[in-house]
Amino acid sequence: MDGGKFDQEPVTEEQLLAQGYRKYQGEGIDIYYNKDICAHIGNCVRGNSEIFEVGRRPWIIPDNGSVAIASYIVDTCPSGALKYVIKK
């Protein structure tokens, strides 16, 4: 799944926030999470526990890894609960 798109179109912050996603801001990438969609498969936590750590608050810290790694891990989310917007 492409975590940067909805229906093959790039996602925007406005779309994600309107659909109930919560924003986790980073320097080069913002990661968005929607708890109501999450299937709790765990690809994110297994993918990089520095970025995604369930027992921590905030549980997502985008700057704890590279933009490439963060976007790759979000792309492995099968439910679409994770999305991202890469900053220019």
KEVO-496777 format. One record per residue: residue number from 1; residue in one letter; x, y, z of N, C-alpha, C, O in turn. Coordinates in nm, 2 decimals. Atoms other than C-alpha are relative to their C-alpha. Layout:
REM KEVO-496777
[NUM, 'A', [X, Y, Z], [X, Y, Z], [X, Y, Z], [X, Y, Z]]
...
***
This chain:
REM KEVO-496777
[1, 'M', [0.09, -0.12, 0.00], [0.00, 0.00, 0.00], [0.09, 0.12, 0.00], [0.19, 0.13, 0.07]]
[2, 'D', [-0.08, -0.13, 0.00], [0.13, 0.35, -0.08], [-0.05, 0.09, 0.10], [-0.16, 0.15, 0.09]]
[3, 'G', [0.04, -0.08, -0.11], [0.12, 0.54, 0.24], [-0.01, 0.15, -0.03], [-0.05, 0.23, 0.05]]
[4, 'G', [0.00, -0.14, 0.04], [0.16, 0.87, 0.05], [-0.12, 0.03, -0.09], [-0.13, 0.15, -0.14]]
[5, 'K', [0.11, -0.02, 0.10], [-0.16, 0.83, -0.16], [-0.13, -0.06, 0.05], [-0.14, -0.15, 0.13]]
[6, 'F', [0.14, 0.05, -0.01], [-0.54, 0.78, -0.15], [-0.04, -0.02, -0.15], [-0.04, 0.08, -0.22]]
[7, 'D', [0.05, 0.03, 0.13], [-0.67, 0.62, -0.47], [0.09, 0.06, -0.11], [0.05, 0.13, -0.20]]
[8, 'Q', [-0.11, -0.04, 0.10], [-0.34, 0.69, -0.66], [0.02, 0.15, 0.00], [0.10, 0.19, -0.09]]
[9, 'E', [-0.03, -0.14, -0.01], [-0.35, 1.06, -0.57], [0.07, 0.03, 0.13], [0.04, -0.03, 0.23]]
[10, 'P', [-0.07, -0.04, -0.13], [-0.11, 1.22, -0.32], [-0.09, 0.05, 0.11], [-0.19, 0.13, 0.08]]
[11, 'V', [0.08, -0.05, -0.11], [-0.26, 1.27, 0.02], [0.04, 0.14, 0.05], [0.16, 0.18, 0.02]]
[12, 'T', [-0.03, -0.13, -0.06], [-0.28, 1.61, 0.19], [-0.03, -0.01, 0.15], [-0.11, -0.09, 0.19]]
[13, 'E', [0.02, -0.01, -0.14], [-0.27, 1.70, 0.55], [-0.15, 0.03, 0.03], [-0.21, -0.03, 0.12]]
[14, 'E', [0.14, -0.03, -0.02], [-0.62, 1.84, 0.52], [-0.09, -0.12, -0.01], [-0.18, -0.14, 0.07]]
[15, 'Q', [0.08, 0.13, 0.02], [-0.76, 1.51, 0.38], [0.02, -0.09, 0.13], [-0.08, -0.14, 0.18]]
[16, 'L', [-0.03, 0.09, -0.10], [-0.59, 1.31, 0.65], [-0.07, 0.04, 0.14], [-0.13, -0.04, 0.21]]
[17, 'L', [0.06, -0.05, -0.12], [-0.70, 1.53, 0.94], [-0.15, -0.01, 0.00], [-0.21, -0.04, 0.10]]
[18, 'A', [0.15, 0.01, 0.01], [-1.06, 1.54, 0.81], [-0.05, -0.14, 0.01], [-0.16, -0.16, 0.05]]
[19, 'Q', [0.04, 0.14, -0.01], [-1.06, 1.16, 0.80], [0.04, -0.06, 0.14], [0.03, -0.18, 0.15]]
[20, 'G', [-0.02, 0.05, -0.14], [-0.96, 1.13, 1.17], [0.15, -0.05, 0.02], [0.17, -0.11, 0.13]]
[21, 'Y', [-0.14, 0.03, -0.02], [-0.58, 1.08, 1.13], [0.06, 0.10, 0.10], [0.03, 0.22, 0.10]]
[22, 'R', [-0.08, -0.09, -0.09], [-0.35, 1.22, 1.40], [0.14, 0.02, -0.06], [0.20, -0.07, -0.11]]
[23, 'K', [-0.12, -0.04, 0.06], [-0.04, 1.40, 1.29], [0.12, -0.01, 0.10], [0.11, 0.03, 0.21]]
[24, 'Y', [-0.12, 0.01, -0.07], [0.31, 1.31, 1.41], [0.11, 0.07, -0.08], [0.15, 0.02, -0.19]]
[25, 'Q', [-0.08, -0.09, 0.08], [0.54, 1.59, 1.29], [0.15, -0.04, 0.01], [0.20, -0.06, 0.11]]
[26, 'G', [-0.14, 0.01, 0.01], [0.90, 1.54, 1.17], [0.06, 0.10, -0.08], [-0.01, 0.19, -0.14]]
[27, 'E', [-0.08, -0.10, 0.08], [1.17, 1.74, 1.00], [-0.03, -0.02, -0.15], [-0.05, 0.08, -0.22]]
[28, 'G', [0.02, 0.03, 0.15], [1.14, 1.57, 0.66], [-0.12, -0.07, -0.04], [-0.15, -0.08, -0.16]]
[29, 'I', [0.12, 0.07, 0.03], [0.83, 1.37, 0.69], [-0.10, 0.01, 0.12], [-0.06, 0.01, 0.23]]
[30, 'D', [0.10, 0.00, -0.10], [0.50, 1.39, 0.88], [-0.07, -0.14, -0.02], [-0.11, -0.18, -0.13]]
[31, 'I', [0.07, 0.13, 0.00], [0.34, 1.05, 0.97], [-0.14, 0.02, 0.07], [-0.15, 0.09, 0.17]]
[32, 'Y', [0.13, -0.02, -0.04], [-0.03, 1.03, 1.02], [-0.06, -0.14, 0.04], [-0.03, -0.24, -0.03]]
[33, 'Y', [0.05, 0.13, -0.05], [-0.22, 0.75, 1.22], [-0.14, 0.01, 0.03], [-0.19, 0.11, 0.09]]
[34, 'N', [0.14, 0.00, -0.03], [-0.58, 0.66, 1.24], [-0.03, -0.13, 0.07], [-0.03, -0.24, 0.02]]
[35, 'K', [0.02, 0.11, -0.09], [-0.65, 0.43, 1.53], [-0.13, -0.08, -0.03], [-0.14, -0.20, 0.00]]
[36, 'D', [0.12, 0.06, 0.03], [-1.00, 0.35, 1.40], [0.01, -0.10, -0.12], [-0.07, -0.19, -0.14]]
[37, 'I', [-0.03, 0.09, 0.11], [-0.85, 0.18, 1.09], [0.10, -0.11, 0.03], [0.10, -0.21, -0.04]]
[38, 'C', [-0.11, 0.09, -0.03], [-0.56, 0.01, 1.25], [-0.04, -0.15, 0.03], [-0.14, -0.17, 0.11]]
[39, 'A', [0.02, 0.14, -0.02], [-0.56, -0.37, 1.23], [0.10, -0.07, 0.10], [0.09, -0.19, 0.13]]
[40, 'H', [-0.10, 0.04, -0.10], [-0.27, -0.40, 1.48], [0.08, -0.12, -0.05], [0.11, -0.22, 0.03]]
[41, 'I', [-0.09, 0.10, 0.06], [-0.06, -0.62, 1.25], [0.14, 0.01, 0.05], [0.21, -0.09, 0.07]]
[42, 'G', [-0.14, -0.03, -0.06], [0.26, -0.46, 1.39], [0.11, 0.02, -0.10], [0.23, 0.02, -0.05]]
[43, 'N', [-0.11, -0.02, 0.09], [0.46, -0.41, 1.07], [0.08, 0.13, 0.04], [0.20, 0.13, 0.02]]
[44, 'C', [-0.07, -0.12, -0.03], [0.54, -0.06, 1.19], [0.10, -0.02, 0.12], [0.21, 0.02, 0.11]]
[45, 'V', [-0.09, 0.02, -0.12], [0.68, -0.16, 1.53], [0.11, -0.10, -0.03], [0.23, -0.07, 0.01]]
[46, 'R', [-0.11, 0.10, 0.05], [0.87, -0.46, 1.38], [0.09, 0.07, -0.10], [0.21, 0.03, -0.11]]
[47, 'G', [-0.08, -0.06, 0.10], [0.99, -0.24, 1.10], [0.11, 0.10, 0.05], [0.22, 0.10, 0.00]]
[48, 'N', [-0.10, -0.09, -0.06], [1.16, 0.02, 1.32], [-0.05, 0.05, 0.13], [-0.14, 0.14, 0.14]]
[49, 'S', [0.05, -0.03, -0.13], [1.11, 0.04, 1.69], [0.05, 0.14, 0.05], [0.00, 0.19, 0.16]]
[50, 'E', [-0.05, -0.13, -0.04], [1.30, 0.37, 1.71], [-0.11, 0.11, -0.05], [-0.13, 0.21, 0.02]]
[51, 'I', [0.11, -0.09, 0.05], [1.02, 0.54, 1.50], [-0.13, -0.03, 0.07], [-0.20, 0.06, 0.11]]
[52, 'F', [0.13, 0.05, -0.05], [0.73, 0.33, 1.62], [0.01, -0.08, 0.13], [0.07, -0.19, 0.12]]
[53, 'E', [-0.01, 0.07, -0.13], [0.71, 0.23, 1.99], [-0.13, 0.02, 0.08], [-0.16, 0.13, 0.13]]
[54, 'V', [0.14, -0.01, -0.05], [0.37, 0.15, 2.13], [0.00, 0.05, 0.15], [-0.09, 0.12, 0.19]]
[55, 'G', [0.00, -0.04, -0.14], [0.47, 0.20, 2.50], [0.05, 0.14, 0.03], [0.06, 0.18, 0.15]]
[56, 'R', [-0.06, -0.13, -0.02], [0.61, 0.55, 2.45], [-0.11, 0.11, -0.04], [-0.20, 0.08, -0.12]]
[57, 'R', [0.09, -0.12, 0.04], [0.43, 0.89, 2.42], [0.09, 0.11, -0.04], [0.17, 0.16, 0.04]]
[58, 'P', [0.08, 0.05, 0.11], [0.43, 1.00, 2.15], [0.05, -0.13, -0.05], [0.18, -0.16, -0.05]]
[59, 'W', [-0.04, 0.13, 0.04], [0.44, 0.65, 2.01], [0.07, 0.00, -0.14], [0.13, -0.09, -0.18]]
[60, 'I', [-0.06, -0.02, 0.13], [0.55, 0.78, 1.66], [0.09, 0.12, 0.01], [0.05, 0.23, 0.04]]
[61, 'I', [-0.10, -0.11, 0.01], [0.87, 0.99, 1.63], [0.07, -0.01, -0.13], [0.16, -0.08, -0.15]]
[62, 'P', [-0.06, 0.01, 0.14], [0.94, 1.04, 1.26], [0.15, 0.03, -0.01], [0.21, -0.03, -0.09]]
[63, 'D', [-0.14, -0.03, 0.01], [1.28, 1.19, 1.32], [0.10, -0.10, 0.06], [0.22, -0.08, 0.05]]
[64, 'N', [-0.09, 0.10, -0.06], [1.41, 0.88, 1.49], [0.05, -0.10, -0.11], [0.10, -0.21, -0.08]]
[65, 'G', [-0.04, 0.08, 0.11], [1.48, 0.74, 1.14], [0.00, 0.09, -0.13], [-0.04, 0.20, -0.12]]
[66, 'S', [0.00, -0.07, 0.13], [1.54, 0.85, 0.78], [-0.14, 0.01, -0.06], [-0.23, -0.07, -0.03]]
[67, 'V', [0.12, -0.01, 0.07], [1.26, 0.97, 0.56], [-0.03, -0.12, -0.09], [-0.14, -0.17, -0.09]]
[68, 'A', [0.01, 0.12, 0.08], [1.33, 0.67, 0.33], [-0.05, -0.12, 0.08], [-0.14, -0.19, 0.04]]
[69, 'I', [0.04, 0.11, -0.08], [1.30, 0.42, 0.61], [-0.15, 0.02, 0.05], [-0.23, -0.07, 0.05]]
[70, 'A', [0.13, -0.03, -0.05], [0.99, 0.59, 0.76], [-0.11, -0.02, -0.10], [-0.21, -0.09, -0.08]]
[71, 'S', [0.10, 0.02, 0.11], [0.80, 0.60, 0.43], [-0.01, -0.14, -0.04], [-0.12, -0.19, -0.07]]
[72, 'Y', [0.00, 0.14, 0.03], [0.90, 0.24, 0.35], [-0.08, -0.08, 0.10], [-0.17, -0.16, 0.06]]
[73, 'I', [0.08, 0.07, -0.10], [0.76, 0.12, 0.68], [-0.15, 0.03, -0.01], [-0.23, -0.06, 0.00]]
[74, 'V', [0.14, -0.04, 0.02], [0.44, 0.32, 0.64], [-0.06, -0.07, -0.12], [-0.18, -0.11, -0.11]]
[75, 'D', [0.05, 0.07, 0.11], [0.40, 0.16, 0.30], [-0.03, -0.14, 0.02], [-0.11, -0.20, -0.05]]
[76, 'T', [0.02, 0.14, -0.03], [0.40, -0.18, 0.46], [-0.13, -0.02, 0.08], [-0.17, -0.13, 0.11]]
[77, 'C', [0.12, 0.01, -0.09], [0.09, -0.10, 0.67], [-0.12, -0.05, -0.09], [-0.16, 0.02, -0.18]]
[78, 'P', [0.10, 0.06, 0.09], [-0.18, -0.33, 0.52], [-0.14, 0.07, 0.02], [-0.22, 0.05, -0.07]]
[79, 'S', [0.13, -0.06, -0.02], [-0.48, -0.14, 0.67], [-0.02, 0.14, -0.05], [-0.13, 0.18, -0.07]]
[80, 'G', [0.01, -0.14, 0.04], [-0.40, 0.21, 0.56], [-0.01, 0.09, 0.12], [-0.04, 0.21, 0.10]]
[81, 'A', [0.01, -0.08, -0.12], [-0.40, 0.33, 0.92], [0.12, 0.10, 0.01], [0.11, 0.20, 0.08]]
[82, 'L', [-0.11, -0.09, 0.00], [-0.06, 0.49, 0.86], [0.01, 0.07, -0.14], [0.00, 0.00, -0.24]]
[83, 'K', [-0.03, -0.08, 0.13], [0.00, 0.76, 0.59], [0.11, 0.10, 0.03], [0.15, 0.12, 0.15]]
[84, 'Y', [-0.11, -0.09, -0.02], [0.27, 1.01, 0.53], [-0.01, 0.11, -0.10], [-0.06, 0.10, -0.21]]
[85, 'V', [-0.02, -0.11, 0.09], [0.34, 1.35, 0.37], [0.15, 0.03, 0.01], [0.20, 0.07, 0.12]]
[86, 'I', [-0.15, -0.04, 0.00], [0.71, 1.41, 0.27], [0.00, 0.15, -0.03], [-0.06, 0.20, -0.12]]
[87, 'K', [-0.01, -0.15, 0.01], [0.81, 1.77, 0.31], [0.11, 0.02, -0.11], [0.21, -0.05, -0.12]]
[88, 'K', [-0.10, -0.04, 0.11], [1.00, 1.94, 0.02], [0.11, 0.08, 0.06], [0.20, 0.12, -0.01]]
***
